[in-house]
């Protein structure tokens, strides 16, 4: 509480300094205005002696005079009769016959009554009006620069308040995150029935941190909590607190918590909290505004009373950069992982997004869920929407399974590029490349069966791709499965070399993905004979790109490169040997694909079994059953989904 008092005192000092600056600037502008006014007045109204005045009258140069108090204002004659640019004045001497004398010389004499009060009011207005205009101008500029609050509006919270009837979101609208909903359901129950928790001595958690990859529904979950609890919902982004003025963010934090405590019970949601909650590491220079905002947030989280029902939710996909003081118990008591949904979660998510879409009876969402391994909620929502658009484009009133399959391809690989026409030689080369992938995958026992092969170019860069079907939802991969994947990636390049005695740039993505897997086997998974179980990398940004950073010496890094190169070379040699041993299948399947451009996994396997001489009764039954499913494990495009 002492820290909070010090912060308040510091804030008052800043407000006082701001007010003092306003006053000094106003006085400076007033002084300048007075100087300018005096300068203009001295140029247009000049003082002369009484004798000069008399000479001007007698010479016929005066048009009229005005008697005001102890002064005579002199208006000289002009040739065109207009107002003179310069007027004169002189002291008024006691002269009873001055009026008669002026009349004799043809000068109009005008009397003007003045009072001390009028003079004072005129003087005050001449100073007050410029000062007021100056003050209003500065206030306008500060409001534009600061965004409201403080002395002139700077520092006021820009939080948008959502209540239950406005969000319209409940836990029924959030699918595929059962564990996260269970953790938050306890919070909702506490807000509804606090007595049964307080009777046993339990306290409401002060905060919960929602952590997960982008698009998994963290913001939606926070709105659902407010919708279920039927309490006010304060929603902000971390960047809303950050301004160019030091102390503004801290002021907004205070304003937010003060307003929230008035409306308690309520929920405060801060999205992308890493914008203000980064670790206070000053080794490479800090940001005073962000650090003061974070300090104020920490002080406010320590200061409020949870018995009033005030809960803070925050979301981030970079928990590793957050300050340790922010994550300790008593501030964010819970860390709730909102990860990519599994097979069951993807199916439930598809149902949620498809509830308002007219679906044909033939639609099988299980197949689409199986096809979209690694997809997040936003991906699935986009797929349903693309399927509906595709149905309208083809004149259908219902979404079919074909529309859904096409939407999966559109979201992952892009639309077909019908205007890109490949020449016969290039088209045949792509056909051999894709059949090389498919044939190696079919020959590898630890690989998954082929679902579809196409050489129709897509907008995301793939000239063709091969799709596979997962046998089941998997969370782990064996070493043999990873090696089978490597051989499958090399199948396209191997087919090019065998058939055309040359290689092309078409295998660039295959090589990139194969290299990543081989390097992970060596440095992360402990699957290398040379290094054994030694971990050689550190994973950064787990929920974003998952980049691996080496934590070994240069000599070890060189040995890692050699080990990766050996694994890739062995996989390539194995792919070549498999294709050479089955050259007849490669040629016929490539010719068939060249003619039809797109073939199904069933058509490819018919060619494979026929040329292999495999009788119908010996063909694997489980693969036939899985032919209705679809999954992208395309060496050219699967990386886009992951």
Secondary structure, 3 states (H helix, E strand, C coil): CHHHHHHHHHHHHHHHHHHHHHHHHHHHHHHHHHHHHHHHHHHHEEECCHHHHHHHHHCCCEEEEEEECCEEEEEECCCCCCCCCCEEEEECCCCCCHHHHHHHCCCEEEEECCCHHHHHHHHHHHHHHHHHHHHHHHHHHHHHHHCCECCCCECCCCCEEECHHHHCCCHHHCCCCHHHHHHHHHHHHHHHCHHHHHCCCCCCCCEEEEECCCCCCHHHHHHHHHHHHCCEEEEEEHHHHCCCCCCHHHHHHHHHHHHHHHCCCEEEEEECCHHHHECCCCCCCCCHHHHHHHHHHHHHHHHCCHHHCEEEEEEECCHHHECHHHHCCCCCCEEEECCCCCHHHHHHHHHHHHCCCCECCCCCHHHHHHHCCCCCHHHHHHHHHHHHHHHHHCCCCCECHHHHHHHHHHHHHCCECCCCCCCHHHHHHHHHHHHHHHHHHHHCCCCCCEEEEECCCECCCCCCEEEECCCCCCCCCCHHHHHHHHHHHHHHHHHHHHHHCCCCHHHHHHHHHHHHHHHHHHHCCCCECCCECCCCEEEECCCCCCEEEECCCHHHHHHHHHHHHHHHHHHHHHHHHHHHHCHHHHHHHHHHHHHHCEEEHHHHHHHHHHHHCCCHHHCCHHHHHHHHCCECCCCCCHHHHC
